[in-house]
Amino acid sequence: MKNIAVFASGRGTNFSAIAQAVKKGSLKVNLALLVCDNPRAPVLQKARMFKIKIALVQREEEIIRSLRENKIDLVVMAGFMRMLSADFIHAYRNRIINIHPALLPSFKGAQGIKDAFSYGVKITGVTVHFVDEQMDHGPIILQKEIVIREFDTLKSLEARIHKTEHLLYPQAIKLIAQGKIKLEGRKVRITGREVE
């Protein structure tokens, strides 16, 4: 069973969705660690509720030490508001994933939902991808489209995107845990089908 660490700095809604999936048994991984850099983050309370070990850290050396101590196989970024160094990414190459609230490569950055909504696109969505040295850039694992409806507000769109994230992220982690993801350069193969 893979040991995973979730990295989060804020509310922790994706952390909760993952923890719930583990608790229910639909996601068979060991959620071994929450890594957080914000002592006031609501996600800390959620981790305590699920009885998940917490590493409250500021420096990357501390993070790496915690990951090694807990024998972490997969790093799951879930609203961690700091960029990882190239050295860290190299140390955990192809073992770090992230979720982004837009259809990458469009609308990269911290305001993906707002940017897509403001731009006026008809379709946006959610992307789960491997992390590389560039922001919101690594090979895509899964994407789910969401149609922006005429009566959508930014708030209603955000709610629908977050709901989709909470379904898609555990699904992507499950595929990785089951060994169904093969990475060939920038191409991801999932049990027979190919995703660019």
HELIX and SHEET records of a PDB file:
HELIX    1   1 THR A   13  LYS A   24  1                                  12    
HELIX    2   2 VAL A   43  MET A   49  1                                   7    
HELIX    3   3 GLU A   60  GLU A   69  1                                  10    
HELIX    4   4 ALA A   86  ALA A   91  1                                   6    
HELIX    5   5 GLY A  112  TYR A  119  1                                   8    
HELIX    6   6 LEU A  154  ALA A  177  1                                  24    
SHEET    1   A 7 ILE A  54  LEU A  56  0                                        
SHEET    2   A 7 ASN A  30  CYS A  36  1                                        
SHEET    3   A 7 ASN A   3  PHE A   7  1                                        
SHEET    4   A 7 LEU A  74  MET A  77  1                                        
SHEET    5   A 7 ILE A  96  HIS A 100  1                                        
SHEET    6   A 7 ILE A 123  PHE A 130 -1                                        
SHEET    7   A 7 ILE A 140  VAL A 147 -1                                        
SHEET    1   B 3 ILE A 181  GLU A 184  0                                        
SHEET    2   B 3 LYS A 187  ILE A 190 -1                                        
SHEET    3   B 3 ARG A 193  VAL A 195 -1                                        
END                                                                             
